[in-house]
Amino acid sequence: MTDTHTLHIVHVISGLGQGGAETVLHRLIAADGQRHRHTVISMTGEGVFGARLRAAGAVVNTLDMPAGRLSLGGLWRLHRLLRTLAPDVVQTWMYHADLIGGIMARLAGIRAVSWGIRNSGASLEKSSRVARAVAWTCARLSGVVPAVVVACAADAAKRHRDWGYRADRMQVIPNGYDLSRWKPDAGARARLREQWGIGAAAPVIGSIARWNPLKDHANLIEAFARCAAVRPDMRCVLVGLDMDAGNAELGALLDRWNVRGKVVLLGMREDVPDVMNALDIHVLSSCAEGFPNVVAEAVATEVACVVTDVGDAALIVGDDGWVAPPRNALALAGAIEQALEELGTPQMQLRRRQGRERVGRLYGLQAMVDAYDAVWQGLARKFPRRTGAARPAAAQAAQTAIPPEAADAAPKILLFTVNNPAFFLSHRLPIALGAARSGYEVHVATMDGAAVRTIQQHGFVHHVIPMSRSGKNPLRELLSIYALWRLYRRLRPDIVHAVTIKPVLYGGIAARLAGVPAYVAAISGLGFIFTRQQSRFDFLLWATMTLYRFALGHSNSRVIFQNENDRDLLARAGALKSGQAVMIRGSGVDLERFNVQAEPDGAPVAVMAARLLKDKGVREFVAAARISVGHSSGLRWMLAGSPDPGNPASVSQEDVEIWKREGFVECLGEQADIAALYRRSHIVVLPSYREGLPKSLVEAAACGRAVVTTDVPGCRDAIEPGVTGLLVPVHDAAALAAAVQRLADDAVLRRAMGSAGRNLAEREFDIRLIVGRHLEIYGALSAGGRKT
């Protein structure tokens, strides 16, 4: 948390029984470093979480209303509590609390209200008539009662927007997980299997879910029966409320499929992390979910996961799990069988390790705490508490610590404009997260694509903009500028941060026309126009420079460059004003994720990770591999990436198929985990024709890998020539092959360069330094006034 204000947060929740919302509330309040004061109001009783919340430091009040029903006494007590407590923010949890708690907070004079959606919305029609009515009413009041609506999953947010929830109030904050609790534990695995009478080698699947139609245990039991028919030693463990011998319906289901003797029924358990460790595969068989906590917990514990494609389950497991359609036992059995076949293999070990790293990166507990903190701090500033209310002295003292100017100011809106949503995630996500933690309301505008869901899952509001890749249709280009202008006029952002060529050009034009107060342009490379052969008069280059001069003409702006050559080129063209240019070397790297590990045994591996574009030097890479055939070191060449059909410089898929048949290069395709790829390599290669400052070389330095790259702008700026890597002439496959072969033959030199590269990354490329520089720029521009 970057803000220093301690707030009083009152949570209103339907009840405190065993459930996902209650678990997340407890996890949020009990998190290490949680410094806000928390009061919890349960509309019913204390349930199982009342005592736990008190132990975590929260004050717990109960209204003791009957479950699913209201009482006049309970409503009066809730209203009186809220008026007396006069909190900075009221955070509600689940439909009934959203509606009743939100309305009572507004009647008590509290405007800083945040609703919490925990339901996926996928099967609301199966809920009670009252639940459907409450959800329908919430949708109609979502623009009146709450200032923010927090959804636990991107899928849930979309469904609720489709029902009529106000899209501009919606934020996604995924559940956060304490990885110190959810982790592999071989001792727990052995102990519990012995208790259950299950051998160490027997394949065990399991499901941790209460007995509920939406969990679709019938789907799971049928799928298990199909698998157990061909694997007699296979067992299934079921955990959760009513998952015990007293459940007659469950017993009938087990008898129907003749698997009662193969299923272990554990009922409610307090040692779920231990139970999870005893499983080989955790199965989510649900027909509806929002953000299934149990899946993230299983992945964090390094248990293989098979899930049905409901809610955000597939998003959580990514490429490291197996996904089956819901309500299809045959498909679910097939997915389980595929997972069983990988048990004990190196591929399964990699899946498990990558899955845990993914959960830690995307769904860490601190990320959730910081996201809620950003929401609450923003609401507290936008809606300062009313004065004169009775409240504890400690709360009065906390209020006086907030400067009046901060309390009166609404959160500043920062809008990232990027063409490709995947590029935003790979190159700008840490900056956006840092801005959100600093109190900015972050929006992202990109083309549509699969990565949009992940952007929303990080809690950012996403806007789809029409933007072509080729730029060959002038009308479409004008429509892109118009769409950006219309978005800027509607959203009224305080700062627009545009990244990559088209967003910089079109976003700069639209920002000036829309009167955006501040503009940041990130020049991450000047593109293929500046790398191709130019005639005496190049109309396309002239037109591009003219656009740059207008787009970068905003009077309250900064232009971020990654190398001096690009900066000097635009300066000579008259596109920059004095003091406008800022040098930031690259997009930064997470030094914990991209860490140094010893080189692998075996023949040296040279790897290139990039989009398969001609101006990335991919043809020279393949030619160098062809030249190196038969090298004494056994040198291997690996190419990670795929063609980019929307880019004029892309190679074709036919080219890739030819390279595969030739066998000089191992074509790996897209790789989600570049850190793991570099751990399997010895040398990182990028023979590009021109770059901003290539992220692949920055990541290579962080991983302690020696580099071979071309002596061109951007590439030479990413290394220390002769110290962290070698430079070769551009378009020279023979020189490239010779440099790679030199490092393949000289392990001492190679490792020394790798060590020096890590030192360079720590000095220059640490993502924390990069985020800090961007926040400084935003702060300086915010003080620059509304000028265009």
HELIX and SHEET records of a PDB file:
HELIX    1   1 GLY A   20  ALA A   30  1                                  11    
HELIX    2   2 GLY A   50  ALA A   55  1                                   6    
HELIX    3   3 LEU A   72  LEU A   85  1                                  14    
HELIX    4   4 TYR A   95  LEU A  107  1                                  13    
HELIX    5   5 LEU A  124  LYS A  126  5                                   3    
HELIX    6   6 ARG A  129  LEU A  141  1                                  13    
HELIX    7   7 ALA A  154  TRP A  163  1                                  10    
HELIX    8   8 ALA A  167  ARG A  169  5                                   3    
HELIX    9   9 ALA A  186  TRP A  196  1                                  11    
HELIX   10  10 PRO A  213  LYS A  215  5                                   3    
HELIX   11  11 HIS A  217  ALA A  228  1                                  12    
HELIX   12  12 ALA A  248  ARG A  256  1                                   9    
HELIX   13  13 ARG A  260  LYS A  262  5                                   3    
HELIX   14  14 VAL A  272  ASN A  277  1                                   6    
HELIX   15  15 ASN A  293  ALA A  300  1                                   8    
HELIX   16  16 ALA A  313  VAL A  317  1                                   5    
HELIX   17  17 GLY A  318  ASP A  320  5                                   3    
HELIX   18  18 ALA A  329  GLU A  341  1                                  13    
HELIX   19  19 PRO A  346  TYR A  363  1                                  18    
HELIX   20  20 LEU A  365  LYS A  382  1                                  18    
HELIX   21  21 ALA A  393  THR A  400  1                                   8    
HELIX   22  22 PRO A  404  ASP A  408  1                                   5    
HELIX   23  23 PRO A  421  HIS A  427  1                                   7    
HELIX   24  24 LEU A  429  ARG A  437  1                                   9    
HELIX   25  25 VAL A  452  GLN A  457  1                                   6    
HELIX   26  26 PRO A  474  LEU A  491  1                                  18    
HELIX   27  27 ILE A  501  ALA A  514  1                                  14    
HELIX   28  28 PHE A  528  PHE A  530  5                                   3    
HELIX   29  29 PHE A  539  ALA A  551  1                                  13    
HELIX   30  30 GLU A  564  ARG A  572  1                                   9    
HELIX   31  31 LYS A  614  LYS A  616  5                                   3    
HELIX   32  32 VAL A  618  ILE A  627  1                                  10    
HELIX   33  33 GLN A  653  GLU A  662  1                                  10    
HELIX   34  34 ILE A  674  ARG A  679  1                                   6    
HELIX   35  35 LYS A  695  ALA A  702  1                                   8    
HELIX   36  36 ARG A  716  ALA A  718  5                                   3    
HELIX   37  37 ALA A  733  ASP A  745  1                                  13    
HELIX   38  38 ALA A  747  LEU A  760  1                                  14    
HELIX   39  39 ALA A  761  PHE A  765  3                                   5    
HELIX   40  40 ILE A  767  SER A  782  1                                  16    
SHEET    1   A 7 VAL A  59  THR A  62  0                                        
SHEET    2   A 7 ARG A  37  SER A  42  1                                        
SHEET    3   A 7 HIS A   8  ILE A  13  1                                        
SHEET    4   A 7 VAL A  89  TRP A  93  1                                        
SHEET    5   A 7 VAL A 113  ILE A 117  1                                        
SHEET    6   A 7 VAL A 148  ALA A 151  1                                        
SHEET    7   A 7 MET A 170  VAL A 172  1                                        
SHEET    1   B 6 VAL A 263  GLY A 267  0                                        
SHEET    2   B 6 ARG A 235  VAL A 239  1                                        
SHEET    3   B 6 VAL A 204  ILE A 208  1                                        
SHEET    4   B 6 ILE A 281  LEU A 284  1                                        
SHEET    5   B 6 ALA A 304  THR A 308  1                                        
SHEET    6   B 6 TRP A 322  ALA A 324  1                                        
SHEET    1   C 7 VAL A 461  VAL A 464  0                                        
SHEET    2   C 7 GLU A 441  THR A 446  1                                        
SHEET    3   C 7 ILE A 413  VAL A 418  1                                        
SHEET    4   C 7 ILE A 495  VAL A 499  1                                        
SHEET    5   C 7 ALA A 518  ILE A 523  1                                        
SHEET    6   C 7 SER A 557  PHE A 561  1                                        
SHEET    7   C 7 ALA A 581  MET A 583  1                                        
SHEET    1   D 6 GLU A 666  GLY A 669  0                                        
SHEET    2   D 6 ARG A 636  ALA A 640  1                                        
SHEET    3   D 6 VAL A 605  ALA A 609  1                                        
SHEET    4   D 6 ILE A 683  LEU A 686  1                                        
SHEET    5   D 6 ALA A 706  THR A 710  1                                        
SHEET    6   D 6 GLY A 725  VAL A 728  1                                        
END                                                                             
